[in-house]
Amino acid sequence: MKIAALLIVIGLGAGCASSASEGWTKPGATPEQTNKDSADCLFEAQTVRSGGAAAGPAITVDQVKYRQCMANRGYTAGPPK
């Protein structure tokens, strides 16, 4: 499952260009902590659906849940002010 979360992190830019390009900020958070929190929130917001034998599983991310998770951890979307 951690691989799936990593793939979602890599693909986030395509699915959520506005917030991915702006980034997340939190006073005192290191880039490493921000990346970990983002990956954790992506994992929590993902849904795995069966796409059938030919297609395999499909992973989607509920962007509302992802953004709410980041906000609950004290982050705001956008560049540092």
Secondary structure, DSSP 8 states (H G I E B T S, - for coil): -HHHHHHHHHHHHHH-HHHHHH-EE-TT--HHHHHHHHHHHHHHHEEEEE-HHHH-EEEEE-HHHHHHHHHHTT-EESS--
